[in-house]
């Protein structure tokens, strides 16, 4: 068994449907979130939305690869067949197994991205910096206490302490993400599956945090809420949504909805807001999205 070092938090099997072939590899166009400039760069999908040892656990080689194996075997291996169904306008009926896999794919992609860990680490860095400073001010050199936890600071700089806490947070956080994904899959198992298709001009883009959550009954959205709809663009022309099913109907149906380029532009602006660092797509889709961003 080989150890996977570079682990993709947005699967390559997903990203390839936004890309193009170049020799034997697949490439995508990418724009940075933080700038409104229309600057794009090209990258192989091997090199994007990945981090070394993001999901690696402790223990033997087999034990270290448990999470990587779960994501690859349970949620990625059959993605191509599900994509073929969702992007085929002639298919309106699906099996219970296919339905479960579609919902599972969207929900796990919502929870497995690195943005969750990054935001948690940002919060931890800030609180660590504050407590570290208080300790130094009070000539308390041995430890800091937070959440009933005593953390040694002896001989450590602030940056060293923050680095240690990030690594200590990593495994509990990625396990927490998977646990919540599995709970949400169960809670959303009766939801409708909607597929939006752009007719005419306009393209969907995606990002390093591709699933959008929107509460259908409230202005505010919290991540774990059965009233959320979850939206995932699956190519430049198709987007799948897991939508609350209040009347428990259409269990084995795909509801197909045609939209225009103006409507898809709103999804793309949401995608920019949701992303952590990068938006991804075709050159046309990204340039149009950046232009629309300047208008808002």
BAFI-561870 format. One record per residue (C-alpha): x, y, z. Coordinates in steps of 0.1 Angstrom, whole numbers, always signed. Layout:
! BAFI-561870
<east=X; north=Y; up=Z>
...
***
This chain:
! BAFI-561870
<east=+0; north=+0; up=+0>
<east=+15; north=+34; up=-11>
<east=+10; north=+65; up=+11>
<east=-8; north=+94; up=-6>
<east=+10; north=+125; up=+5>
<east=-7; north=+152; up=-16>
<east=-44; north=+150; up=-7>
<east=-70; north=+168; up=-27>
<east=-98; north=+184; up=-7>
<east=-116; north=+191; up=-40>
<east=-113; north=+159; up=-60>
<east=-96; north=+158; up=-94>
<east=-124; north=+137; up=-108>
<east=-146; north=+167; up=-101>
<east=-123; north=+194; up=-113>
<east=-116; north=+178; up=-147>
<east=-151; north=+187; up=-159>
<east=-141; north=+224; up=-157>
<east=-108; north=+218; up=-175>
<east=-93; north=+209; up=-209>
<east=-67; north=+184; up=-221>
<east=-32; north=+193; up=-227>
<east=-10; north=+164; up=-238>
<east=-20; north=+137; up=-213>
<east=-30; north=+160; up=-184>
<east=-60; north=+181; up=-175>
<east=-56; north=+219; up=-169>
<east=-79; north=+246; up=-156>
<east=-79; north=+284; up=-156>
<east=-77; north=+300; up=-121>
<east=-82; north=+335; up=-107>
<east=-74; north=+347; up=-72>
<east=-103; north=+356; up=-50>
<east=-88; north=+387; up=-34>
<east=-83; north=+407; up=-66>
<east=-109; north=+421; up=-90>
<east=-83; north=+422; up=-117>
<east=-89; north=+400; up=-147>
<east=-57; north=+381; up=-143>
<east=-58; north=+343; up=-148>
<east=-33; north=+316; up=-146>
<east=-32; north=+280; up=-159>
<east=-25; north=+250; up=-137>
<east=-26; north=+212; up=-138>
<east=-55; north=+199; up=-116>
<east=-29; north=+178; up=-98>
<east=-15; north=+210; up=-83>
<east=-46; north=+227; up=-71>
<east=-70; north=+223; up=-41>
<east=-45; north=+199; up=-24>
<east=-24; north=+199; up=+7>
<east=+3; north=+175; up=+19>
<east=-10; north=+152; up=+47>
<east=-43; north=+171; up=+52>
<east=-62; north=+139; up=+60>
<east=-32; north=+118; up=+72>
<east=-39; north=+102; up=+106>
<east=-14; north=+87; up=+131>
<east=-4; north=+50; up=+134>
<east=+6; north=+24; up=+108>
<east=+6; north=+31; up=+71>
<east=-29; north=+16; up=+67>
<east=-42; north=+36; up=+97>
<east=-27; north=+69; up=+85>
<east=-45; north=+65; up=+51>
<east=-80; north=+57; up=+65>
<east=-96; north=+91; up=+58>
<east=-79; north=+93; up=+24>
<east=-93; north=+59; up=+15>
<east=-128; north=+67; up=+27>
<east=-130; north=+98; up=+6>
<east=-116; north=+81; up=-25>
<east=-135; north=+48; up=-24>
<east=-168; north=+59; up=-9>
<east=-172; north=+93; up=-25>
<east=-150; north=+96; up=-56>
<east=-147; north=+63; up=-74>
<east=-183; north=+64; up=-89>
<east=-183; north=+102; up=-95>
<east=-180; north=+98; up=-133>
<east=-211; north=+77; up=-135>
<east=-231; north=+101; up=-114>
<east=-218; north=+130; up=-135>
<east=-230; north=+113; up=-166>
<east=-265; north=+109; up=-151>
<east=-267; north=+145; up=-139>
<east=-255; north=+160; up=-172>
<east=-278; north=+138; up=-194>
<east=-310; north=+159; up=-201>
<east=-329; north=+127; up=-210>
<east=-326; north=+112; up=-175>
<east=-354; north=+121; up=-150>
<east=-355; north=+89; up=-129>
<east=-328; north=+75; up=-107>
<east=-324; north=+45; up=-84>
<east=-323; north=+49; up=-46>
<east=-286; north=+40; up=-47>
<east=-278; north=+67; up=-72>
<east=-299; north=+92; up=-53>
<east=-280; north=+84; up=-21>
<east=-246; north=+88; up=-38>
<east=-256; north=+122; up=-54>
<east=-266; north=+136; up=-20>
<east=-235; north=+121; up=-3>
<east=-212; north=+136; up=-29>
<east=-226; north=+171; up=-25>
<east=-226; north=+170; up=+13>
<east=-191; north=+155; up=+17>
<east=-177; north=+181; up=-8>
<east=-193; north=+208; up=+14>
<east=-176; north=+196; up=+45>
<east=-142; north=+182; up=+34>
<east=-126; north=+214; up=+20>
<east=-97; north=+231; up=+37>
<east=-116; north=+263; up=+44>
<east=-132; north=+249; up=+75>
<east=-97; north=+241; up=+90>
<east=-83; north=+275; up=+78>
<east=-110; north=+294; up=+95>
<east=-107; north=+274; up=+127>
<east=-69; north=+280; up=+127>
<east=-73; north=+317; up=+122>
<east=-95; north=+318; up=+152>
<east=-70; north=+297; up=+172>
<east=-41; north=+319; up=+161>
<east=-59; north=+350; up=+173>
<east=-68; north=+336; up=+207>
<east=-33; north=+321; up=+211>
<east=-17; north=+354; up=+203>
<east=-39; north=+372; up=+229>
<east=-32; north=+346; up=+256>
<east=+5; north=+344; up=+249>
<east=+7; north=+382; up=+251>
<east=-11; north=+382; up=+285>
<east=+13; north=+356; up=+298>
<east=+43; north=+375; up=+288>
<east=+29; north=+407; up=+303>
<east=+24; north=+390; up=+336>
<east=+58; north=+373; up=+335>
<east=+40; north=+339; up=+333>
<east=+64; north=+318; up=+312>
<east=+54; north=+282; up=+317>
<east=+19; north=+277; up=+302>
<east=-14; north=+292; up=+290>
<east=-48; north=+279; up=+298>
<east=-77; north=+279; up=+274>
<east=-109; north=+258; up=+273>
<east=-98; north=+238; up=+304>
<east=-66; north=+230; up=+285>
<east=-31; north=+238; up=+298>
<east=-6; north=+244; up=+270>
<east=+31; north=+247; up=+277>
<east=+48; north=+278; up=+262>
<east=+82; north=+273; up=+278>
<east=+109; north=+280; up=+253>
<east=+85; north=+287; up=+224>
<east=+80; north=+317; up=+203>
<east=+44; north=+327; up=+194>
<east=+48; north=+315; up=+158>
<east=+61; north=+281; up=+171>
<east=+32; north=+278; up=+195>
<east=+7; north=+286; up=+168>
<east=+23; north=+261; up=+144>
<east=+21; north=+234; up=+171>
<east=-16; north=+241; up=+178>
<east=-25; north=+240; up=+141>
<east=-10; north=+205; up=+138>
<east=-27; north=+194; up=+170>
<east=-60; north=+208; up=+157>
<east=-57; north=+191; up=+123>
<east=-68; north=+155; up=+130>
<east=-97; north=+163; up=+154>
<east=-110; north=+189; up=+129>
<east=-109; north=+167; up=+98>
<east=-126; north=+139; up=+118>
<east=-152; north=+164; up=+130>
<east=-158; north=+174; up=+94>
<east=-164; north=+138; up=+83>
<east=-186; north=+131; up=+113>
<east=-208; north=+162; up=+105>
<east=-210; north=+153; up=+68>
<east=-223; north=+118; up=+77>
<east=-249; north=+133; up=+100>
<east=-261; north=+158; up=+74>
<east=-263; north=+131; up=+47>
<east=-287; north=+112; up=+69>
<east=-307; north=+144; up=+77>
<east=-309; north=+153; up=+40>
<east=-317; north=+118; up=+26>
<east=-352; north=+128; up=+16>
<east=-343; north=+160; up=-2>
<east=-351; north=+168; up=-38>
<east=-323; north=+167; up=-64>
<east=-325; north=+196; up=-88>
<east=-302; north=+201; up=-118>
<east=-299; north=+236; up=-133>
<east=-287; north=+239; up=-169>
<east=-276; north=+271; up=-186>
<east=-294; north=+277; up=-219>
<east=-275; north=+300; up=-243>
<east=-245; north=+321; up=-232>
<east=-231; north=+320; up=-196>
<east=-210; north=+295; up=-177>
<east=-208; north=+283; up=-142>
<east=-175; north=+286; up=-123>
<east=-163; north=+266; up=-93>
<east=-137; north=+272; up=-66>
<east=-116; north=+257; up=-38>
<east=-147; north=+256; up=-17>
<east=-173; north=+247; up=-43>
<east=-205; north=+239; up=-25>
<east=-228; north=+268; up=-16>
<east=-252; north=+266; up=+13>
<east=-283; north=+288; up=+14>
<east=-311; north=+287; up=+40>
<east=-344; north=+288; up=+21>
<east=-363; north=+302; up=+50>
<east=-339; north=+328; up=+65>
<east=-316; north=+356; up=+55>
<east=-288; north=+339; up=+76>
<east=-273; north=+305; up=+69>
<east=-256; north=+282; up=+94>
<east=-237; north=+252; up=+80>
<east=-256; north=+223; up=+96>
<east=-293; north=+231; up=+90>
<east=-318; north=+208; up=+73>
<east=-335; north=+239; up=+58>
<east=-304; north=+246; up=+38>
<east=-302; north=+241; up=+1>
<east=-267; north=+230; up=-11>
<east=-256; north=+240; up=-46>
<east=-226; north=+224; up=-65>
<east=-216; north=+234; up=-100>
<east=-205; north=+202; up=-118>
<east=-194; north=+217; up=-152>
<east=-196; north=+251; up=-170>
<east=-232; north=+243; up=-180>
<east=-246; north=+222; up=-151>
<east=-252; north=+227; up=-114>
<east=-268; north=+202; up=-90>
<east=-288; north=+213; up=-59>
<east=-299; north=+193; up=-29>
<east=-331; north=+211; up=-20>
<east=-353; north=+206; up=+11>
<east=-383; north=+183; up=+3>
<east=-411; north=+194; up=+25>
<east=-438; north=+172; up=+10>
<east=-415; north=+141; up=+7>
<east=-422; north=+136; up=-30>
<east=-401; north=+130; up=-61>
<east=-378; north=+105; up=-43>
<east=-365; north=+90; up=-75>
<east=-367; north=+120; up=-97>
<east=-343; north=+146; up=-110>
<east=-360; north=+179; up=-113>
<east=-344; north=+197; up=-143>
<east=-345; north=+235; up=-145>
<east=-333; north=+256; up=-174>
<east=-318; north=+290; up=-166>
<east=-302; north=+319; up=-185>
<east=-267; north=+335; up=-183>
<east=-279; north=+363; up=-161>
<east=-293; north=+338; up=-135>
<east=-260; north=+318; up=-136>
<east=-241; north=+350; up=-129>
<east=-256; north=+352; up=-95>
<east=-244; north=+317; up=-86>
<east=-209; north=+327; up=-97>
<east=-209; north=+357; up=-75>
<east=-219; north=+334; up=-46>
<east=-190; north=+312; up=-56>
<east=-165; north=+340; up=-53>
<east=-179; north=+349; up=-18>
<east=-177; north=+312; up=-7>
<east=-142; north=+305; up=-20>
<east=-111; north=+306; up=+2>
<east=-84; north=+316; up=-22>
<east=-92; north=+307; up=-58>
<east=-121; north=+305; up=-83>
<east=-118; north=+280; up=-112>
<east=-133; north=+275; up=-146>
<east=-129; north=+284; up=-182>
<east=-113; north=+316; up=-194>
<east=-147; north=+329; up=-206>
<east=-165; north=+320; up=-174>
<east=-139; north=+335; up=-151>
<east=-135; north=+368; up=-171>
<east=-173; north=+373; up=-171>
<east=-175; north=+366; up=-134>
<east=-147; north=+391; up=-126>
<east=-164; north=+417; up=-147>
<east=-197; north=+411; up=-129>
<east=-178; north=+414; up=-96>
<east=-167; north=+449; up=-105>
<east=-203; north=+459; up=-112>
<east=-216; north=+449; up=-77>
***
